[in-house]
Amino acid sequence: MAPVTLPTDRRPLVISGPSGVGKGTLFNLLRERHPDTFTLSVSHTTRSPREGEQHGEHYYFVSRDEFEELIRQDGFVEHAQFGGNCYGTSKGTIAEQTGKGKVVVLDIEMEGVKQIKNSGMEARYVFVAPPSEEELERRLRGRGTEKEESVLKRLNQAKLELEYSRTPGVHDLIIVNDNLDKAYKQLEDFVYKPVDA
C-alpha cells in the first residue's frame, strides 16, 4: 500500500460552484486517490434523515433548538436555510477532523463562501465552473431528475455564482470543468502545491 502523502498546506479546502458542475465527482476522485488524507465536512441540519442516511455520516441531524443554540454559541463557520430547513458547517467538526490529520473539504454554496470569508477561518477556495452556461443547462437537464421549475432556479443561481466567482481575490483557483482528467489534475496540483517557504 502506498504511503499517505499529505499536502504541506493543511488548511480546509472550500469547493464551490453551480449545481451540476461536477464538484462531487472531483472531490470523490481526490478521496479515492488519497483515501486517508481528505474528508468531507459533515454538516448539521434540522431536516429529517432520508432513507439510508446515518447520523454523523451524511449529516448531524439536530432539532431547531439545538441548531439555534449552536448559532448563539458562534459554533458555525457558515449556516443557511433552504426549503424551511437549516444547514450549517460546525467549527468543532472541522477542528476535530483537522486534529486527526485530515484535510477537510467543504462543498459550499456562494452564501456559505461569503460567510466563511467573514468568519476569519483560514481556508483555500476553489471554484468549479462549467465550460459555458449552455453546457451547464445540458448537464442539469440530462440528469432527468429535475422539474423545469427546479432547472430554471438552478440556472438562475448558477448565473449569480459565476458572477460572484469573477470577483477578484475571492477564489484561489477557478477550474473550468470541460475535461474531467484535466480538471482533476488542476485540483490535485493546487492542493499539493508546496507552501512557499
N, C-alpha and C positions, 0 to 999 in steps of 0.2 A: 504494500500500500504506500502511495506517495506521501511524503511528509506534508503536514499542513503548512501552507505558505500564507502568512498573514501580511496584509498591506502595512506599510510603515505608518500610514495615516489611518488611525482607527476611529476618526470621528464618524458619527452616524451619517448615512447616505440617504438623502431625501430625493426620491424619484417622483417626478410629477409629469403630467401630460394628459391630453384628452383621452376620454374613454375610447377603447378600440385601437389604440396606437401601438400596443404591444409591450407595455411596461411589465406586466406579469410574466410574459414569455421571457423577456430579458433577465428579470430577476431569477426566474426558475433555472435558467441556464447558468447564471452565476452561482447559484446554490448547488446545482448538480456538479459543476466542475470544481467547486471549492466547498465541499459539504460541511466541514467543521469550522468554517470561517464566518459565514453570513447567516443572519436570522432576520426574519420579517417581524417587525414590531406588531405585537398583538394589541389591538385597540379595545377600549372599553365601549360598551353600548348598552342602551336601555331597551333595545328591541329584544323580542323573544328569540330563543335559538330556533333555527330551521332544522329540519330533519337531518341528522348526521353531524350536526355541529357540536363541538365539545367546548365546554368552558375552559379557558386558559390556552386553548389550541387555536380556535378560529377567532374567538373574541372572549373578553371577560364580560359576562352578562351580569349587569348590575341594575338595581332599582333606580328610578329617577332621583330619589332622595340621596342614595349613595353617590350618584353621579354629581349631583349639585353640591354635595359635601366636598368632593374632590376639587370642584371648581373653587369653592370657598377657601380650600387649603392651598390653592395655586398648584394643584397636582398634575395639571396637563400642560404640555408644550403647545398643544392645539386641540380645539374641540369645535364641533359644529352640530347643527341639527338638520336632518334630512327626513322628509316624509314623516314628521312627528316623532322621530326617534333621535336620540343624542349619540354622538360618536366622539371619542377622544383618545389622544395618544398620551399615555401617562409617563411622567418624568421617571417615576420609580421603575417602570418596566424597562425603559431604555438604560437606566443606571445598572439594573440587575444584569441584563444581557451583556452590557459593556464590561461589567465586572467579571463575567465569565470568559472574557477574551474574545467575544464575538463582535463583529461589525454589524450594527443594527441598520436595517434598511427600512425606510418609511415610504410607503406608497401613499402619497398625499395629494389632495386636490389643491387648486390655486389658493383658496382662502386659508387653508392649513399652512401652505408655504409662507404666506404673509405673516401668520401668527407665529410660526417658528422663527422667522427672521426677527420678529419683535421680541421674542422670548429671551434672546441673548444666548440661546443654546448654540454651541459650536457644531457646525454640520457642513457637509458638502452637498451642493444642489445640482441635480441633473434633470434636464427637461427632455422628454422624448416627444419629437414632433412627427407628424405624418409627412409623406413626400408632398402632399397637397390636400386641400380641403375636400376635393373630389374623391381622392383615394380613401380618405377617412370615411366619407359617406358610403363609398362602396363597401368598405370593410364592415361598417356598422349594419348596413342592410344585408350583407352577406351572412351575418350571424343567424338571421332568420328568427331571432328570439324577441325582437323589439317591435312594439306597435309604432305606427307612423308618428304619433304624437311624441313618443319617447325618443325616436331617432332625431326629430327636429329639435327637441330640447337639448339632446346631447351635442348636436351640431352647433347650436347657438352658444352653448357653454364652451365648446372647443374654440370658437372664434375669440371669445374673451380670454381663454387660456393662452392661445397663440399670440394675441396682442400683448398680454402681460409678459410672456416669455421674451419679448423683444426689449423689455426694459433693461437698460444697461446695468450690469452688476448683480442682477437677481440670481442668475444661474452660473455655475462654474463651467458647465458644459451643456451644449444643446446637441442632441443626437437626432439626425433625421433618419427614421427607420424605414428606409426604402429597400434595404437588403439586410436580412436578419444577421448573417455572419459578420458583415461589416459593422453593423450597429453594436453587436455584442463585443467585437474586438475593441471598438471605441470605448465602450463602458469598462471593459476589463483593464485596458491600458490606463484609463483615467483612475480607476480605483487603486491600481497597483503602482501608480506613478510615485517614485520616491519623494519623500518630503524634502524640500530644499533645505540644505544644511545652513 
